Amino acid sequence: MEPFKLLGILDVENIPCARDSVLYGSLGSVVAGLGHFLLTSRIRRSCDVGVGGFIVVTLGCWFHCRYNYAKLRIQERTAREGIKNKILYESTHLDPERKLTATAATEQSKT
């Protein structure tokens, strides 16, 4: 089965945050357009407000989601490097925990 592409370019299934942004944008356009129509009864202006609502909500959700996604990726990379260093330096003279325990043991023996 071929993946669904919005406007032929945006692969909604495989791009992180694309699906949620488009869905929230669609809901935002319906709410904005219908709300404006109920307040003013102007059809053309309500359609314009709906399109504007779609653009604003979609971009807002997109940037918010991508920011959180990037932040999560940075945290994952930091944790991965920490685990790699822990495995690499464990039980060697470069192990920071070994230095701390050795320092604490020498301080206890002095007292």
C-alpha positions as CSV (number, residue, x, y, z in Angstrom):
1,M,0.0,0.0,0.0
2,E,1.3,3.4,-1.0
3,P,1.7,6.0,1.8
4,F,-0.8,8.8,2.0
5,K,0.7,12.1,0.8
6,L,-1.1,15.4,1.5
7,L,-1.0,17.6,-1.6
8,G,1.3,15.1,-3.1
9,I,4.4,16.2,-1.1
10,L,3.7,15.8,2.7
11,D,4.0,12.2,3.8
12,V,1.6,12.3,6.7
13,E,2.3,8.8,7.9
14,N,6.1,8.9,8.2
15,I,6.9,12.5,9.1
16,P,6.7,13.1,12.9
17,C,4.1,15.6,14.0
18,A,2.5,15.9,10.5
19,R,-0.6,13.9,11.2
20,D,-1.5,15.6,14.5
21,S,-0.8,19.0,13.1
22,V,-3.1,18.5,10.1
23,L,-5.8,17.0,12.2
24,Y,-5.7,19.8,14.8
25,G,-5.6,22.4,11.9
26,S,-8.7,20.9,10.3
27,L,-10.5,21.0,13.6
28,G,-9.3,24.6,14.2
29,S,-10.5,25.7,10.7
30,V,-14.0,24.2,11.4
31,V,-14.2,25.9,14.8
32,A,-13.0,29.3,13.5
33,G,-15.1,29.3,10.3
34,L,-18.3,28.1,12.0
35,G,-17.8,30.4,15.0
36,H,-17.3,33.4,12.7
37,F,-20.3,32.4,10.6
38,L,-22.5,32.1,13.7
39,L,-21.4,35.5,14.9
40,T,-21.6,37.4,11.6
41,S,-23.6,35.3,9.0
42,R,-21.0,36.3,6.3
43,I,-20.2,33.3,4.3
44,R,-17.2,34.4,2.3
45,R,-15.5,36.0,5.3
46,S,-16.2,32.9,7.4
47,C,-14.5,30.7,4.7
48,D,-11.5,33.1,4.8
49,V,-11.4,32.9,8.6
50,G,-11.6,29.1,8.4
51,V,-8.6,28.9,6.1
52,G,-6.7,31.3,8.3
53,G,-7.6,29.2,11.3
54,F,-6.3,26.1,9.5
55,I,-3.0,27.8,8.7
56,V,-2.5,29.3,12.2
57,V,-3.4,26.1,14.1
58,T,-1.5,23.8,11.8
59,L,1.7,25.8,12.1
60,G,1.3,26.3,15.8
61,C,0.9,22.6,16.4
62,W,3.7,21.8,14.0
63,F,6.3,24.1,15.7
64,H,5.2,23.1,19.2
65,C,5.4,19.4,18.3
66,R,8.8,19.7,16.5
67,Y,10.3,21.7,19.4
68,N,9.3,18.9,21.8
69,Y,10.5,16.3,19.4
70,A,13.9,17.9,19.1
71,K,14.2,18.3,22.8
72,L,13.4,14.6,23.3
73,R,16.0,13.7,20.7
74,I,18.7,15.7,22.6
75,Q,17.8,14.1,25.9
76,E,17.9,10.6,24.3
77,R,21.4,11.4,22.8
78,T,22.7,12.7,26.1
79,A,21.4,9.5,27.9
80,R,22.9,7.3,25.2
81,E,26.3,9.0,25.5
82,G,26.2,8.7,29.3
83,I,25.4,5.0,29.1
84,K,28.1,4.5,26.5
85,N,30.7,6.3,28.7
86,K,29.5,4.3,31.8
87,I,30.1,1.0,29.9
88,L,33.4,2.2,28.5
89,Y,35.0,3.6,31.7
90,E,33.5,1.2,34.3
91,S,36.2,-0.4,36.5
92,T,39.1,1.6,34.9
93,H,41.2,4.3,36.4
94,L,39.1,6.9,34.4
95,D,35.9,5.9,36.2
96,P,34.5,9.0,38.1
97,E,32.6,6.8,40.6
98,R,35.8,4.9,41.4
99,K,37.6,8.2,42.1
100,L,34.8,9.3,44.4
101,T,34.8,6.1,46.4
102,A,38.6,6.1,46.6
103,T,38.6,9.7,47.9
104,A,35.9,8.9,50.4
105,A,37.8,5.9,51.6
106,T,41.0,7.9,52.2
107,E,39.1,10.6,54.0
108,Q,37.6,8.0,56.3
109,S,40.9,6.3,57.0
110,K,42.4,9.7,58.1
111,T,39.8,10.2,60.8
